[in-house]
Each structure stands twice: as C-alpha cells, then as structure tokens.
Amino acid sequence: MNHGQHRSLHLLGKIGELSLFGSRFFVGVFHRPFEFREMIRQTFEVGVRSFGLVAVVSFVIGAVLTMQSRPTMIKFGAEAFVPAMVAVSVLRELSPVIISIIVAGRVASGIGAELGSMRVTEQIDAMEVAALNPFNYLVVTRIVACTLALPILTVYGDFIALGGSLVVQKVEADMSAFLFFNSVMSSINFADFLPGVLKTAIFGFIIGLVGCYEGYTSKGGTEGVGRSATDAAVLSSLLIIIADVLAVKGTVFFFEME
Amino acid sequence: MPEQTPILQVKNVSKSFGDLHVLKNISFDLYPGETLAVLGKSGTGKSVLLKVLVRLLIPDTGEVYFENKHIGGISEHELNELRKHIGFLFQSAALFDSMTIGENLNIILAKHTKMSLEERVARITESLTMVGLAEKIDEMPAQLSGGQKKRAGLARSIVLRPKLMLFDEPTTGLDPITAAQIADLIESLQQNLKIASIIVTHDLPTAFHVSDRMILLQEGAKVYDGPADLKEMEQTHLQDFVEAAKIGHGSIKSDDTVVK
C-alpha cells in the first residue's frame, strides 16, 4: 500500500470514528445528567471570548469587500448597489464561513488541547471512576455550546461587517448611515439572512464535535495533545468548507433563491 | 480471612494489547478491611490490573466481582452506582485542573449525594483535614506541590467514604520523606475508615509499611501471593526482586527488617 492510499484509509477511518462519536453525542444529549450550568459556562467561553476576534475579522471583511468592489461597480455605473452587493455577500456566505473558520481555529484547537491534556493526565479516567459521566460533562456541553454560540457570533459579525462597509462608504463616497442601511434593507430579504445564520449552527456542531473527538481520543502524551489541537483545527475547517457546499445546495433548494 | 465474604474477587483475568500480553490469568480475592499490595517492575501490568478492576479497561478473559456483582455484566448505570463505592488514587493524582481543590471534592458530593451545601462543606473540610490540606480548599491544583496533589487526590477519592480504595503508585515521583508521609496517611485512613485497599507500587518499603498481604507480578503473571513477609518472599523465587529493592531503597536494612 503506498503512502497516499494509507493516508486515504486513515482519513476514512477517522471519519467513521467521528460518526460514531457524533452518534454517541445524540444519545448523550437526551440522557441525564443534563449539565446546564457547564453548558452555559462553555457557551460563554466559546461565544463571549470570541467576540473581539470576530469583531476585528468581520469589520475587515466588510471594509475590504467594499474597497475591492467599489472601483468595479463604479466602472459599470452601479455605485449605488455597493451596499446591497456587500450585504448579500456578507450575509449569505462570507460572514458565516469566515467567522466559522476563524472560530474553528480558536475553539476547536482549544477544546482539542484541553480535553487532550485531560486525557493524558488521567483526569477523564478520574471522572469515569468517580461516576461523573465525563462524556456528558465534557463533550455534550461543549458541542451544544458551539452549536448555540456560532449563530449568535454570526449575527453579531454580520452587523460589524456592515459597519465596516459603512465606514468605507462614508470615507470614500460620503454616504450617510441612513442611506446605506436603506439601500441594504431594500435589497435583502429573509432568505439572504436566515440560511446563513442557520448553517452556522451546523458549522458550530462540527467545530465542537471535531474538537471534542480529537481531545477525548488523544493518545501519546504531550506530543499527542499538540497533534490533537492541530488536527482539530485543520479537520474542522475542512469539514466546514465541505458542509458549506451542501448547505448552499440545500439553501437554493429550500429557499428557491434566484 | 476465609470466613468472610470477599469484597472483591478477581477470576482468571487476562489482558493483551496487540501481541503484548500484559496480564496472564490473574486471580485473587480481597476481604473487607484487608490491604493488598501489588508489586512488580514497571511494565508488568500493575496499573492495567487496577484499571480492569473498575472497568476502565475490559479484560480479554476472566471476571471481576465487587460485592458478588460481576462488573463486566452490568449496565452503565449499575456500574456508576458501584463505582461510588470505590475510590481511586491515580499516579498523577488526576485533579481536575480547572477547579479548586474544594470544587474537586464538591463535584462528586453534589452529583452523588443529597447533602445540603452546609453538609457538603463539612464533609469536604473533614476529608481535607484528614490529609492535612484543609487550608488549601480554595487553591487551584497548579498551586500545590506533588505531594500535596497526591494528598488532595486522596481526599477526593475518600470523600464518598468508599468500601474499596485503589492506589496507583501513590509514592512514585515523591522524595523519601513525602513518600513516607503519604504511606503514613494511607495507613491512618485505613485504620480510621476501615477500607479494603489495593496498592499498586514498586516501592517495597511503602508496600511493607501499609499492606497485610502481597502479590508479585512478573511479566503479567502472578508469582507470589502471600503475607507481607520479607523472609517468606525471599524463600520463594523472588530473591532478585527483593535484592533489587534493598539496593534501591535504604529503608530496608541489611538484616531484612523494614524500617516503618
């Protein structure tokens, strides 16, 4: 078996294990103990602690997209459509995907490292022996937290990105906030906003699932913890991009987008 | 103690990892209040044996019975009920490092008892006092020394007042004075709480200090099961192990008496 085949088999095996781990989550999430307090704490960890990062990234997305597209739009005499173009791009695609990938880098690797270090220092075994149900306490809470936090972060990021675009429009075209938002609101509808937010719940689930899987099954001491953190960030980003293709296809189908 | 019912029965347990046969057909009984030391060189399957006893690992063959209940044949819920009666001190203490020492104990009481907050605080303080760490209740595990972590881990493992305690290398990585303190602590807890214990170690002086009976493992097989008596052990084919332990540890004197 050559190296490429070996890698492909390894990846397929990992996706199989990940699916089993995910099915264990769906069993755990409906069974006691429900760790609500830990769930809230984790949602705070994932959500609130990502606010700063998401704000910077979103502002830059909005501002750069506006700066890049303005000259072309002017060339076609469509300068008035810049806010609408930016809003549709940001709400439908850029904000959900870029925020999810950025959060995957921060949160999935963080969860992978945290649970990985708990695994190699026998803390997860200690929870098991103390009958504390570590899967529900550590895994279910984090996956639910990521699934809840990502849509909230995306809505927050959407507004910041539009704010970034507004700043550029103000500086370069002296456009008022009223005119900007009037243009945005008249060009978007619910189908532009809702699917983008809903798919981030799936992306959040992927981030939590992959981060927890990599950490919970970590092996090989401190080196293994490092590998878990890296693999969590890489695999979750890759799966987000793949899931986005399916989500866009589904959105076109269900919302009959033009 | 043949007239008593064993609290723990291990019957023909074997465990392999791939081609590596870690445990080979191990059997023994443990009686209430008895302290058993499991000795052996590193890599002879001592820690694996402890993990098999609480079903952290599932044996390839053989059965483990706790209070006549086969732990391999019960549901997850029943297993968790049973685990409440077993304390486990891990080699690294395995304190939950995102919680304070008090929270490490409280999470177990809050999950498994209906105690009020005041009752829990009293039990936590009592357990920490037993190990001499009452003043560390609000500190994080990272703020403690190695010996203090072991003591905090011990307090956590006895907070539910278990019937059986399992110690995985309780003195490894500690200086001789702290190791002796931990051994004293284990002995005093056994006297105060009357708990049956299994201590896995390769530290012979500690084993002699705290145990009534010893099992020696060599390459995964049980080669000695008898009283904690150095003379008797030497008469069997354990000469090498005892001699090595004497050289490695100053607390066994040349006349074969063990300093306690």
Interface residues (C-beta under 8 A of the other chain):
Chain A: P33 M118 T121 E122 Q123 D125 A126 M127 E128 V129 A130 A131 L132 N133
Chain B: K51 V54 L56 L79 N80 E81 R83 K84 I86 F88 F90 Q91 S92 A94 L95 F96 D97 I107 I108 K111 H112 R156
